Amino acid sequence: MNKKILFLVFTAVCVFTSCDERLAKEFQNPERHNPRPEEIIPGMLNAMITSRFYELDYGEWWWTFRSGFGIPAYAQVSTRRPHPSETGNFNNFSVLDGTNMGFYSDMRPAMRFGWYYNELKNWGLLRDEIATLSGSDLDDNEVYFLAAGILKCAIGLQMVDIYDNIPYSEAFQGTEGLFFPKFDKGRDVYVTILDELAELAAQIPSSFNRMSARAKETFDKMDFAFSGDAQKWVQYANSVRLRHAVRMSGVEPDIARKHIAEVIPNLPKVDFIYPITRRNENRVGNEGGGIYSRALYENSVSTLIPNIIMQRMNYDEIDYVEGEDDPRLPVIACPTRYTKEDPDNYQFTGMSMNYDAQYPYWPTQSVPAGVPYIDNGPGLTVRTFVNNVTDITLWLRSCYSQYNIGTYIFGNIPSYMNSLAENDLFLAEIAAKGLGSTGKSAGEHIRDAVIHSTDFWYYINSQTNIWNTPGMPDKDDFLTKAFQPAKPSVAVIEQFADKIKAEYEAVSGIEDQMEIIMQQKYIHHNILNIFELWAELRRTHHPKLEIVKVNDVPHVPMPQRVKYHPDETTRNYDNYKEIILEDTYLHPIFWVPDNKRNSTYYWIENGEPVYLPLKGFLPLPDPNPNRPAPAQ
């Protein structure tokens, strides 16, 4: 039992009785103590809630962003600097045969396969524990097992989205001696789990009502995600069903419609996020540990924002114009070339995937160790800030906007389970395709999504820890505008939401409509939910991406899935061999519709690649005499 669960066990023991009396009575001889179910079961649920599927892990995301490739780059959610020294990294960008390839030289995404079964094994232990209970003990503890079942189902569907076929029907049966489960088809896992979620959502309210008053109070204290609110667990299950029913609607429309109709009346009424249980204490320095935000901090050079996101927030020129440009832009992105000498120069510049077109704006071919490029440079690395902890303005002089460090790198990113904007955009697709009755038009749902997403990201930004970070300069209006900007008025937010609604209503045809829906998904989820965006991109082939062009070589790769970890292919070979031919990076997930399997992911017109216009580049030499010189 790990330390976290031991702590939870101790907490449950001491909540309603005197710790001194209880410990004296039951812990005189630890070898003879038989803990009550309420001392064990809550901690087992919370170990699942705080798994790395919800509390994003430093190690996984450090490797994901370190290379600058992987899912963030292929899906064009974030990208590396367009510097000549980077071009060699693209030599194998289009190679997806598993050798010398651009898509993950390490196996971090493949490790999620094992994490699912290892980190969610508590579901099997809870199942076995619940089976031994009866009477009031069962009434007081069954709800934990049902909630754990929702988590198992939610993450199981994510595993199908990454791998397609996974062990499910025979999984989590190690206590029964079954260590090598068979692989189930991804389609079958989807159908099974959607039905299981319906059953779990139906059972939780009555199970909760059977709990004693004391057990409900314990559930309130011990449920990290929803504080013992059974209705929120039902709504979370419904939001998962909504997401994945829509995802399979292109291949199983009747099954999708059934689940969509059942969940629409009872979806979440608020964003489902919760503060992570671990704090990132190592943003500055070289100590071990940390969380997702530290991974971004140490790989900030890979967090530049591609044009396919930036130019759907920042319209026309690069200056931010309130009401005309996306109100989320200041909290999602850092401004570029923003200095105290010119604080009105509040501009945002994205990065084109035409690397060649951006070369002329770089002043030299190499970056000396420890010397950041500031004005026309490639962005800033961890070394920059560690060596200049009193000058955070170094982060603001890049040629391109990176994801806002106040929101992400120095923020307190919560654990994400669901958001109103995510549901709005699925409802928009349902309305557009006639998959169900939502009570609103698709355009109205998109309008709701913009408003809800704006609320979401300003809340996340409000939780920033940037001002409490060691070595941080004093908070002032200049820095606040960059890292924790004021939220626009309701009128301004609604003005932009109406603008996006009008854009949607001005297009005809489902492909053009899906392009706008998916553009909004990219803005809302961005680097917080990369796996979700990758799944939606592969399903819809929207938004259209820019062809990556480096050294006059176009790259048009798109991994369709992640291969299984080598451990699985050897230890469970008898079962693995049944699906071995499908274990390639190019085998599509079952939910990709037939009409999408051979269509392009890229923006091409009349046989030629299309790129959004280059904006905001400074001609050389720098015409601004007030701009500080690069640090040496």
C-alpha positions as CSV (number, residue, x, y, z in Angstrom):
1,M,0.0,0.0,0.0
2,N,1.5,3.3,-1.0
3,K,1.9,6.4,1.2
4,K,-1.1,8.2,-0.3
5,I,-3.4,5.3,0.5
6,L,-2.0,4.9,4.0
7,F,-2.7,8.5,4.6
8,L,-6.2,8.1,3.4
9,V,-6.7,5.1,5.5
10,F,-5.5,7.0,8.5
11,T,-7.8,9.9,7.7
12,A,-10.8,7.7,7.4
13,V,-10.0,6.1,10.8
14,C,-9.8,9.4,12.6
15,V,-12.7,11.4,11.0
16,F,-15.5,10.4,13.4
17,T,-13.8,9.1,16.5
18,S,-11.0,10.1,18.8
19,C,-7.8,9.1,17.1
20,D,-6.2,8.4,20.5
21,E,-8.9,6.0,21.5
22,R,-9.1,4.3,18.2
23,L,-5.4,3.9,17.8
24,A,-5.0,2.6,21.3
25,K,-7.7,0.1,20.8
26,E,-6.9,-1.2,17.3
27,F,-3.3,-0.5,16.7
28,Q,-1.6,-2.0,19.7
29,N,-0.6,-4.9,17.6
30,P,-0.7,-3.9,13.9
31,E,-0.4,-7.5,12.8
32,R,-3.8,-8.3,14.4
33,H,-5.6,-5.2,13.1
34,N,-8.3,-6.0,10.5
35,P,-9.2,-2.6,9.0
36,R,-12.8,-1.8,8.4
37,P,-14.0,-1.4,4.8
38,E,-14.4,2.4,5.3
39,E,-10.7,2.5,6.2
40,I,-9.6,1.0,2.9
41,I,-12.1,1.6,0.2
42,P,-12.1,5.4,-0.1
43,G,-8.4,5.4,-0.5
44,M,-8.6,2.9,-3.3
45,L,-11.0,5.1,-5.2
46,N,-8.8,8.2,-4.7
47,A,-5.8,6.3,-5.9
48,M,-7.6,5.9,-9.2
49,I,-8.8,9.5,-9.3
50,T,-5.2,10.7,-8.8
51,S,-3.7,8.4,-11.4
52,R,-1.6,9.9,-14.1
53,F,-4.6,9.8,-16.5
54,Y,-6.1,12.7,-14.5
55,E,-3.1,14.2,-12.7
56,L,-0.8,14.6,-15.7
57,D,2.7,13.2,-15.1
58,Y,5.9,15.1,-15.4
59,G,7.9,12.2,-16.8
60,E,5.4,11.3,-19.6
61,W,5.0,14.9,-20.7
62,W,8.7,15.8,-20.4
63,W,9.5,13.2,-23.0
64,T,6.4,14.1,-25.1
65,F,7.6,17.7,-25.4
66,R,11.3,17.1,-25.3
67,S,11.8,16.0,-28.8
68,G,9.4,18.6,-30.1
69,F,7.7,15.8,-32.1
70,G,5.2,13.2,-31.0
71,I,1.5,13.8,-30.8
72,P,1.8,17.6,-30.2
73,A,3.8,18.2,-33.4
74,Y,2.0,15.7,-35.7
75,A,-1.4,17.1,-34.6
76,Q,0.0,20.7,-34.7
77,V,-1.1,21.5,-31.2
78,S,2.3,23.0,-30.4
79,T,5.6,23.1,-32.2
80,R,9.3,23.8,-31.9
81,R,11.2,26.9,-33.0
82,P,11.8,27.3,-36.8
83,H,15.6,27.6,-36.5
84,P,18.0,26.2,-39.0
85,S,19.7,24.1,-36.3
86,E,16.4,22.2,-35.9
87,T,16.0,21.1,-39.5
88,G,17.9,17.8,-39.1
89,N,15.2,16.7,-36.6
90,F,12.8,16.5,-39.4
91,N,14.7,14.0,-41.5
92,N,12.5,11.1,-40.3
93,F,9.4,13.1,-39.6
94,S,7.5,11.2,-42.3
95,V,8.9,7.8,-41.3
96,L,6.2,5.8,-39.5
97,D,7.6,2.3,-39.8
98,G,8.8,2.1,-36.2
99,T,12.5,2.5,-37.0
100,N,14.5,5.8,-37.1
101,M,11.2,7.6,-37.0
102,G,10.1,11.0,-36.0
103,F,7.1,9.7,-34.0
104,Y,8.5,9.0,-30.5
105,S,12.0,7.6,-30.3
106,D,11.1,6.6,-26.8
107,M,8.0,4.6,-25.8
108,R,6.2,7.0,-23.5
109,P,2.7,6.8,-25.1
110,A,3.0,3.0,-25.4
111,M,3.6,3.0,-21.6
112,R,0.0,4.2,-21.1
113,F,-1.0,0.7,-22.0
114,G,0.6,-0.8,-18.9
115,W,-0.4,2.2,-16.7
116,Y,-4.0,1.5,-17.4
117,Y,-3.9,-2.0,-16.0
118,N,-1.4,-1.2,-13.2
119,E,-2.8,2.2,-12.0
120,L,-6.4,1.1,-12.2
121,K,-5.9,-2.3,-10.6
122,N,-7.7,-1.0,-7.6
123,W,-11.0,-1.5,-9.5
124,G,-10.4,-5.2,-9.3
125,L,-9.4,-5.0,-5.6
126,L,-12.5,-3.0,-4.9
127,R,-14.6,-5.6,-6.8
128,D,-13.2,-8.4,-4.6
129,E,-13.6,-6.3,-1.4
130,I,-17.2,-5.4,-2.2
131,A,-18.0,-9.1,-2.9
132,T,-17.2,-9.9,0.7
133,L,-19.6,-7.3,2.2
134,S,-23.2,-7.4,3.1
135,G,-25.8,-5.4,5.0
136,S,-24.8,-1.9,6.2
137,D,-21.2,-2.4,5.2
138,L,-22.2,-3.0,1.6
139,D,-24.7,-0.1,1.7
140,D,-22.0,2.3,2.9
141,N,-19.3,1.3,0.5
142,E,-20.8,0.2,-2.8
143,V,-20.9,3.7,-4.2
144,Y,-17.1,3.8,-4.2
145,F,-17.0,0.7,-6.4
146,L,-19.5,2.2,-8.8
147,A,-17.6,5.5,-9.0
148,A,-14.4,3.5,-9.6
149,G,-16.2,1.6,-12.4
150,I,-16.9,5.0,-14.2
151,L,-13.2,5.8,-14.0
152,K,-12.2,2.4,-15.4
153,C,-14.7,2.8,-18.2
154,A,-13.6,6.4,-19.1
155,I,-10.0,5.5,-19.3
156,G,-10.7,2.3,-21.1
157,L,-12.3,4.3,-23.9
158,Q,-9.2,6.5,-24.0
159,M,-7.1,3.4,-24.4
160,V,-9.1,2.3,-27.4
161,D,-8.7,5.8,-28.9
162,I,-4.9,5.3,-28.6
163,Y,-4.4,1.6,-29.5
164,D,-7.7,0.3,-30.9
165,N,-7.8,-3.3,-29.7
166,I,-7.2,-3.8,-25.9
167,P,-7.7,-6.4,-23.3
168,Y,-10.9,-5.6,-21.5
169,S,-13.4,-8.5,-21.0
170,E,-10.7,-10.6,-19.3
171,A,-8.7,-7.6,-17.8
172,F,-8.3,-6.9,-14.0
173,Q,-8.6,-10.6,-13.1
174,G,-5.2,-11.2,-11.6
175,T,-6.7,-12.2,-8.3
176,E,-8.4,-15.0,-10.2
177,G,-5.2,-16.2,-11.8
178,L,-5.8,-14.7,-15.2
179,F,-2.6,-12.7,-16.0
180,F,-2.7,-12.8,-19.8
181,P,-6.0,-11.5,-21.1
182,K,-7.2,-11.7,-24.7
183,F,-7.4,-8.6,-26.9
184,D,-10.9,-7.4,-27.5
185,K,-11.8,-5.5,-30.7
186,G,-12.0,-1.7,-30.1
187,R,-15.5,-1.6,-31.5
188,D,-16.6,-4.3,-29.0
189,V,-15.0,-2.5,-26.1
190,Y,-16.7,0.7,-27.0
191,V,-20.2,-0.9,-27.2
192,T,-19.6,-2.8,-23.9
193,I,-18.3,0.3,-22.0
194,L,-21.1,2.6,-23.2
195,D,-23.6,0.1,-21.8
196,E,-21.7,-0.3,-18.6
197,L,-21.6,3.5,-18.1
198,A,-25.4,3.6,-18.5
199,E,-25.8,0.9,-15.9
200,L,-23.4,2.6,-13.5
201,A,-25.1,6.0,-13.9
202,A,-28.5,4.3,-13.1
203,Q,-27.1,2.5,-10.0
204,I,-25.2,5.3,-8.3
205,P,-28.2,7.4,-7.0
206,S,-29.9,4.5,-5.3
207,S,-26.6,3.2,-3.9
208,F,-25.9,6.7,-2.5
209,N,-29.4,6.9,-1.0
210,R,-28.8,3.6,0.9
211,M,-25.7,5.0,2.6
212,S,-25.9,6.0,6.3
213,A,-25.5,9.6,7.2
214,R,-22.0,9.0,8.6
215,A,-21.0,7.1,5.4
216,K,-22.3,10.0,3.2
217,E,-20.2,12.4,5.3
218,T,-17.1,10.3,4.8
219,F,-17.8,10.1,1.0
220,D,-18.0,13.9,1.0
221,K,-14.6,14.2,2.6
222,M,-12.9,11.4,0.8
223,D,-14.1,11.9,-2.8
224,F,-11.4,14.1,-4.3
225,A,-13.2,14.6,-7.6
226,F,-16.8,15.5,-6.7
227,S,-16.9,15.7,-2.9
228,G,-19.4,13.0,-2.5
229,D,-21.9,14.4,-5.0
230,A,-23.6,11.3,-6.6
231,Q,-25.3,13.4,-9.2
232,K,-22.0,14.7,-10.5
233,W,-20.7,11.2,-10.8
234,V,-23.8,10.4,-12.9
235,Q,-23.2,13.5,-15.1
236,Y,-19.6,12.6,-15.5
237,A,-20.6,9.2,-16.7
238,N,-23.0,10.8,-19.1
239,S,-20.4,13.2,-20.4
240,V,-18.1,10.3,-21.2
241,R,-20.9,8.5,-23.0
242,L,-21.6,11.7,-25.0
243,R,-18.0,12.1,-26.1
244,H,-17.5,8.5,-27.2
245,A,-21.0,8.0,-28.6
246,V,-20.3,10.9,-31.0
247,R,-16.9,9.5,-31.7
248,M,-18.3,6.2,-32.9
249,S,-21.3,7.8,-34.7
250,G,-19.6,7.7,-38.1
251,V,-19.5,3.9,-38.0
252,E,-22.3,2.9,-35.6
253,P,-24.9,5.7,-35.9
254,D,-27.8,3.8,-34.3
255,I,-25.8,2.9,-31.2
256,A,-24.5,6.4,-31.0
257,R,-28.0,8.0,-31.2
258,K,-29.3,5.7,-28.4
259,H,-26.7,6.9,-26.0
260,I,-26.8,10.5,-27.1
261,A,-30.6,10.7,-26.5
262,E,-30.2,9.2,-23.0
263,V,-27.5,11.5,-21.8
264,I,-28.5,14.9,-23.2
265,P,-31.0,15.6,-20.4
266,N,-28.5,15.2,-17.6
267,L,-25.1,16.6,-18.6
268,P,-22.7,18.5,-16.3
269,K,-23.8,21.9,-15.2
270,V,-20.3,23.1,-14.3
271,D,-16.7,22.3,-15.4
272,F,-15.5,19.1,-13.9
273,I,-12.0,19.9,-12.7
274,Y,-10.3,19.6,-9.3
275,P,-7.0,20.8,-7.8
276,I,-4.3,18.2,-8.2
277,T,-3.1,16.6,-5.0
278,R,0.6,17.3,-5.8
279,R,2.1,20.7,-6.1
280,N,5.0,21.5,-8.5
281,E,7.6,22.6,-6.0
282,N,10.5,22.3,-8.5
283,R,9.7,24.9,-11.2
284,V,13.2,26.4,-10.7
285,G,16.2,24.2,-10.1
286,N,17.2,20.7,-10.9
287,E,15.6,18.6,-8.2
288,G,13.6,15.6,-9.1
289,G,9.8,15.3,-9.1
290,G,7.3,17.7,-10.4
291,I,4.1,17.6,-12.5
292,Y,2.9,18.4,-16.0
293,S,3.6,22.2,-15.7
294,R,7.3,21.4,-15.0
295,A,7.5,19.3,-18.1
296,L,6.3,22.4,-20.1
297,Y,8.7,24.7,-18.2
298,E,11.7,22.5,-19.1
299,N,10.7,22.2,-22.7
300,S,9.2,25.6,-23.4
301,V,11.0,25.8,-26.7
302,S,8.5,23.2,-27.9
303,T,5.4,25.1,-26.8
304,L,5.2,27.7,-29.6
305,I,1.6,28.1,-30.9
306,P,1.0,27.0,-34.6
307,N,-0.9,29.3,-36.9
308,I,-3.8,27.0,-37.3
309,I,-4.6,27.9,-33.6
310,M,-3.2,31.4,-33.4
311,Q,-4.9,32.9,-36.5
312,R,-8.3,31.5,-35.4
313,M,-7.9,33.6,-32.3
314,N,-6.0,36.6,-33.6
315,Y,-7.7,38.0,-36.7
316,D,-6.3,40.3,-39.3
317,E,-3.1,41.9,-38.0
318,I,-1.1,40.8,-35.0
319,D,-2.3,43.4,-32.5
320,Y,-4.9,42.2,-30.1
321,V,-8.2,44.0,-30.5
322,E,-10.7,43.5,-27.8
323,G,-14.1,42.4,-29.2
324,E,-12.7,41.5,-32.6
325,D,-10.1,39.0,-31.5
326,D,-10.7,35.9,-29.3
327,P,-11.0,37.0,-25.6
328,R,-9.1,33.8,-24.7
329,L,-6.0,34.8,-26.6
330,P,-4.3,36.8,-23.7
331,V,-4.6,33.9,-21.2
332,I,-3.7,31.1,-23.7
333,A,-0.8,32.9,-25.4
334,C,2.2,35.1,-24.4
335,P,2.5,38.4,-26.3
336,T,5.5,38.8,-28.6
337,R,8.2,41.5,-28.4
338,Y,6.4,43.0,-25.4
339,T,8.6,45.4,-23.5
340,K,8.3,48.1,-20.8
341,E,9.6,50.5,-23.3
342,D,6.7,49.8,-25.6
343,P,3.9,48.3,-23.5
344,D,1.2,49.2,-26.0
345,N,2.9,46.8,-28.5
346,Y,0.5,44.0,-27.4
347,Q,0.9,41.5,-30.2
348,F,0.6,37.8,-30.8
349,T,2.3,35.9,-33.6
350,G,1.8,32.2,-34.5
351,M,4.2,29.9,-36.2
352,S,3.8,28.6,-39.8
353,M,4.5,25.0,-40.7
354,N,6.4,26.4,-43.7
355,Y,9.7,26.4,-41.9
356,D,11.5,27.5,-45.0
357,A,9.6,30.7,-45.3
358,Q,10.6,31.8,-41.8
359,Y,14.4,31.2,-42.1
360,P,15.3,34.6,-43.4
361,Y,14.1,36.2,-40.2
362,W,16.7,34.4,-38.1
363,P,20.0,36.4,-37.5
364,T,22.3,33.5,-37.2
365,Q,22.6,29.7,-37.8
366,S,23.4,28.6,-34.3
367,V,22.5,29.3,-30.7
368,P,25.5,29.6,-28.4
369,A,25.0,27.6,-25.2
370,G,23.3,29.7,-22.5
371,V,22.6,32.6,-24.8
372,P,18.9,33.1,-25.6
373,Y,17.7,34.7,-28.7
374,I,15.4,37.4,-27.6
375,D,14.2,39.6,-30.4
376,N,14.3,37.3,-33.5
377,G,15.1,34.2,-31.5
378,P,13.6,30.8,-31.3
379,G,11.8,31.3,-28.0
380,L,13.3,30.7,-24.6
381,T,14.5,27.6,-22.8
382,V,14.7,26.6,-19.2
383,R,18.3,27.8,-19.0
384,T,17.2,31.3,-19.8
385,F,15.0,31.8,-16.8
386,V,17.1,29.8,-14.4
387,N,20.0,32.1,-15.2
388,N,17.9,35.2,-15.2
389,V,15.3,34.6,-12.5
390,T,14.8,38.3,-11.8
391,D,14.1,39.2,-15.4
392,I,10.9,37.4,-16.5
393,T,10.5,39.8,-19.4
394,L,13.0,37.6,-21.2
395,W,10.0,35.3,-21.8
396,L,8.2,38.1,-23.7
397,R,10.6,39.0,-26.4
398,S,10.4,36.0,-28.6
399,C,9.5,36.2,-32.3
400,Y,6.6,33.8,-31.7
401,S,3.9,33.4,-29.1
402,Q,4.3,30.4,-26.8
403,Y,1.5,29.1,-24.5
404,N,1.1,31.6,-21.7
405,I,3.6,30.8,-19.0
406,G,1.3,32.4,-16.3
407,T,-1.5,30.0,-17.2
408,Y,0.5,26.8,-17.9
409,I,4.2,26.7,-16.9
410,F,3.8,28.7,-13.7
411,G,0.1,27.9,-13.3
412,N,-1.7,25.4,-11.1
413,I,-3.2,23.2,-13.9
414,P,-6.0,21.2,-12.4
415,S,-7.0,17.7,-13.1
416,Y,-9.4,17.7,-16.0
417,M,-12.4,15.4,-16.3
418,N,-14.9,17.4,-18.4
419,S,-15.8,20.9,-19.3
420,L,-19.0,22.7,-20.5
421,A,-17.3,23.9,-23.7
422,E,-16.3,20.3,-24.6
423,N,-19.9,19.2,-24.3
424,D,-21.1,22.3,-26.2
425,L,-19.0,21.4,-29.2
426,F,-20.2,17.8,-29.2
427,L,-23.7,19.0,-29.0
428,A,-23.0,21.3,-31.9
429,E,-21.9,18.3,-34.0
430,I,-25.0,16.4,-32.9
431,A,-27.2,19.3,-34.1
432,A,-25.3,19.7,-37.3
433,K,-25.5,16.0,-38.3
434,G,-29.0,15.3,-36.9
435,L,-27.7,12.7,-34.4
436,G,-30.2,13.8,-31.7
437,S,-32.4,16.6,-30.4
438,T,-30.4,19.2,-28.4
439,G,-32.9,22.0,-28.1
440,K,-30.5,24.5,-29.8
441,S,-29.0,25.0,-33.2
442,A,-25.4,24.1,-33.9
443,G,-24.5,27.8,-34.1
444,E,-26.0,28.4,-30.7
445,H,-24.0,25.6,-29.1
446,I,-20.8,27.0,-30.7
447,R,-21.7,30.4,-29.2
448,D,-22.1,28.7,-25.8
449,A,-18.8,26.9,-26.2
450,V,-16.9,30.2,-26.8
451,I,-18.4,31.8,-23.7
452,H,-17.9,28.7,-21.5
453,S,-14.4,28.2,-22.7
454,T,-13.5,31.8,-22.0
455,D,-14.8,31.4,-18.4
456,F,-12.8,28.1,-18.1
457,W,-9.5,29.6,-19.2
458,Y,-9.7,32.8,-17.2
459,Y,-10.5,30.7,-14.1
460,I,-7.4,28.5,-14.8
461,N,-5.3,31.6,-15.3
462,S,-6.6,33.1,-12.0
463,Q,-5.0,30.1,-10.2
464,T,-1.5,31.0,-11.4
465,N,1.4,30.6,-9.0
466,I,3.7,32.9,-11.0
467,W,3.8,35.6,-8.4
468,N,4.8,33.2,-5.7
469,T,7.6,31.6,-7.6
470,P,11.1,32.2,-6.0
471,G,13.0,34.9,-7.7
472,M,9.9,36.4,-9.4
473,P,10.0,40.2,-9.8
474,D,7.3,42.2,-8.1
475,K,3.9,42.1,-9.7
476,D,3.1,45.3,-11.7
477,D,0.7,46.4,-14.4
478,F,3.2,45.5,-17.2
479,L,3.7,41.9,-16.1
480,T,0.0,41.4,-15.1
481,K,-1.1,42.3,-18.6
482,A,1.2,39.6,-20.0
483,F,0.7,36.8,-17.5
484,Q,-2.6,37.4,-15.7
485,P,-4.6,39.7,-17.8
486,A,-8.0,41.1,-16.7
487,K,-11.0,39.2,-18.0
488,P,-13.0,41.1,-20.6
489,S,-16.6,42.2,-19.9
490,V,-19.5,39.9,-20.6
491,A,-20.5,42.1,-23.5
492,V,-17.0,41.8,-25.1
493,I,-17.0,38.0,-24.7
494,E,-20.5,37.7,-26.2
495,Q,-19.6,39.9,-29.1
496,F,-16.8,37.5,-30.1
497,A,-19.1,34.5,-29.5
498,D,-21.6,36.0,-31.8
499,K,-18.9,36.5,-34.4
500,I,-18.0,32.8,-34.4
501,K,-21.6,31.8,-34.5
502,A,-22.1,34.0,-37.5
503,E,-19.0,32.4,-39.2
504,Y,-20.5,29.0,-38.6
505,E,-23.9,30.0,-40.0
506,A,-22.3,31.5,-43.1
507,V,-20.9,28.2,-44.3
508,S,-22.8,25.3,-45.8
509,G,-21.9,21.6,-46.0
510,I,-20.9,19.4,-43.1
511,E,-17.2,19.5,-43.8
512,D,-17.0,23.3,-43.6
513,Q,-19.2,23.2,-40.5
514,M,-16.9,20.6,-38.9
515,E,-13.9,22.7,-39.7
516,I,-15.2,25.5,-37.5
517,I,-16.3,23.2,-34.8
518,M,-12.8,21.6,-34.7
519,Q,-11.1,24.9,-34.8
520,Q,-12.9,25.8,-31.6
521,K,-11.9,22.4,-30.1
522,Y,-8.3,23.1,-30.8
523,I,-8.5,26.5,-29.1
524,H,-10.4,25.1,-26.1
525,H,-8.4,21.9,-25.4
526,N,-5.0,23.1,-26.7
527,I,-2.0,21.5,-24.8
528,L,-4.1,20.6,-21.8
529,N,-5.9,17.7,-23.7
530,I,-3.6,16.7,-26.5
531,F,-4.8,13.0,-26.7
532,E,-8.4,14.3,-27.0
533,L,-7.5,16.6,-29.9
534,W,-5.5,13.8,-31.6
535,A,-8.5,11.5,-31.4
536,E,-10.8,14.1,-32.8
537,L,-8.4,15.0,-35.6
538,R,-8.1,11.4,-36.7
539,R,-11.9,10.9,-36.6
540,T,-12.9,14.1,-38.4
541,H,-9.7,15.1,-40.4
542,H,-10.4,18.7,-39.1
543,P,-9.1,21.3,-38.7
544,K,-7.1,21.1,-41.8
545,L,-3.3,21.2,-41.0
546,E,-0.5,23.0,-42.8
547,I,1.9,20.7,-44.6
548,V,5.2,20.8,-42.7
549,K,7.8,22.1,-45.2
550,V,11.5,21.9,-44.2
551,N,14.5,22.3,-46.6
552,D,12.0,22.3,-49.5
553,V,10.8,18.8,-48.4
554,P,7.0,18.5,-47.7
555,H,6.0,16.2,-44.8
556,V,2.4,14.8,-44.6
557,P,2.5,12.1,-42.0
558,M,-0.2,11.2,-39.5
559,P,0.2,8.4,-37.1
560,Q,-3.1,6.6,-36.7
561,R,-2.4,4.9,-33.4
562,V,0.3,4.1,-30.9
563,K,1.9,0.7,-31.1
564,Y,1.8,-1.6,-28.0
565,H,4.8,-1.5,-25.7
566,P,7.3,-4.3,-26.4
567,D,6.7,-5.8,-23.0
568,E,3.1,-6.6,-24.0
569,T,4.1,-8.1,-27.3
570,T,6.4,-10.6,-25.6
571,R,4.8,-11.4,-22.3
572,N,1.3,-11.8,-23.7
573,Y,2.4,-13.1,-27.1
574,D,-0.2,-15.9,-27.4
575,N,-3.0,-13.3,-27.4
576,Y,-1.0,-10.5,-29.1
577,K,-0.4,-12.7,-32.2
578,E,-4.1,-12.6,-32.9
579,I,-3.9,-8.9,-33.7
580,I,-0.3,-8.5,-34.6
581,L,-1.0,-7.4,-38.2
582,E,-3.0,-4.4,-36.9
583,D,-0.1,-3.3,-34.6
584,T,1.3,-0.6,-36.9
585,Y,1.3,3.2,-36.7
586,L,-0.8,3.4,-39.8
587,H,-3.7,1.1,-38.8
588,P,-6.8,3.4,-38.2
589,I,-8.9,3.2,-35.0
590,F,-12.2,1.5,-35.7
591,W,-14.2,4.7,-35.3
592,V,-12.6,6.4,-38.4
593,P,-15.4,6.5,-41.0
594,D,-14.8,4.9,-44.4
595,N,-15.0,8.2,-46.2
596,K,-12.2,9.6,-44.0
597,R,-9.7,6.8,-44.3
598,N,-8.1,8.0,-47.5
599,S,-8.8,11.7,-47.2
600,T,-6.0,14.2,-46.4
601,Y,-5.4,15.9,-43.1
602,Y,-3.8,18.8,-44.9
603,W,-5.0,22.1,-46.4
604,I,-4.6,21.7,-50.2
605,E,-6.2,23.7,-52.9
606,N,-5.8,23.0,-56.7
607,G,-3.1,20.5,-55.8
608,E,-1.0,23.0,-53.9
609,P,-0.4,23.4,-50.2
610,V,-2.1,26.3,-48.5
611,Y,-0.5,28.2,-45.6
612,L,-2.0,30.9,-43.5
613,P,-0.2,34.3,-44.1
614,L,3.0,35.0,-42.3
615,K,2.5,37.8,-39.9
616,G,4.6,39.9,-37.5
617,F,8.1,39.2,-38.7
618,L,10.7,41.9,-38.0
619,P,12.8,42.8,-41.0
620,L,16.6,42.8,-40.3
621,P,18.2,44.8,-38.9
622,D,15.7,45.4,-36.1
623,P,14.0,48.8,-36.8
624,N,13.1,49.4,-33.2
625,P,16.1,51.3,-31.5
626,N,14.5,50.9,-28.1
627,R,14.5,47.2,-28.1
628,P,17.0,45.8,-25.5
629,A,19.9,43.9,-26.9
630,P,20.0,40.1,-26.5
631,A,21.6,39.0,-23.3
632,Q,25.2,37.7,-23.6
